[in-house]
């Protein structure tokens, strides 16, 4: 199996899914910072943008969690 084939398959692996979840969750810090700043400055447009971004992060994490369940994770915490 070539290295390129392994790299393409990594995204569909449990490790790749966990990594994607971590990267998505890390983006939440930036969104939280933008939300806080928008509230402090009463900037409605930035507040709406940050809220939509937060919804996208939640949706992305839900999709990744579903993918993780499909991979048959045996972790007790995930059910």
N, C-alpha and C positions, 0 to 999 in steps of 0.2 A: 504494500500500500504506500503510495507516494505521500510526501509531506503535505502537498496541496490538498489531496483527498482527505487526509486526516484533519486539516485545518477547516475544510468546508463542513465536515461532520461534527466539529466541535460545537457549533452553534446549536445543533439539535441534541447535544448530550446534556446530562444532568449538570455537569460542571459548567458548561457554556450557559445553561439557563440560569444557574445561580449567579454567574458573573454578570449576565444581562440584568438580573434583578437588582444586584448591588449597584450597577452603573445607573440604572433608572432611579433607584432610591437615593443615590448620591445627588441626582439632579434636583431632588426635593429641597435640599438645603438652599440652593440658589433661588428657587421659587419662593421659599419661605422668607428669604431675605428681601426679595422684591415685594412680596406682600406687605411686610412690615414697613418698608420704605414708602410704599404707595399709600398706606394708611396714614403714616406720619405727615406726608405731604398733601394729603387729600387729593391725590391724583387718580381720578376715577378710571381713566383709560388704562393706566398701568395696572390698576387693581383688577380690572376685568381681564386683561391679558394674563396676569399672574394666576387668576382663578381658573381660566381656561387651561393654562399650562399645568396647574395642579390636578385638574380633572384628567388631563391626558396622562399624567404620571400614574394616577390611581388606576386608570383603565389599562395602561401598559403593564403594571404590576399584576393586575387580575388576569390578563392574558398569559403572562409568563407563569403565574401560579397554575393556571389551567394546563399549560404545556408541561409543567413539572409533574402534575398529577397524571397526565397521559403517559409520561415516561415510566410510570410505575414506581415512584419513589416509595421506599419502605420506611421512611422516617415516621416515627410515632407522633411527632408534633404536627405533621401535616395531615394526619388522619388517614 
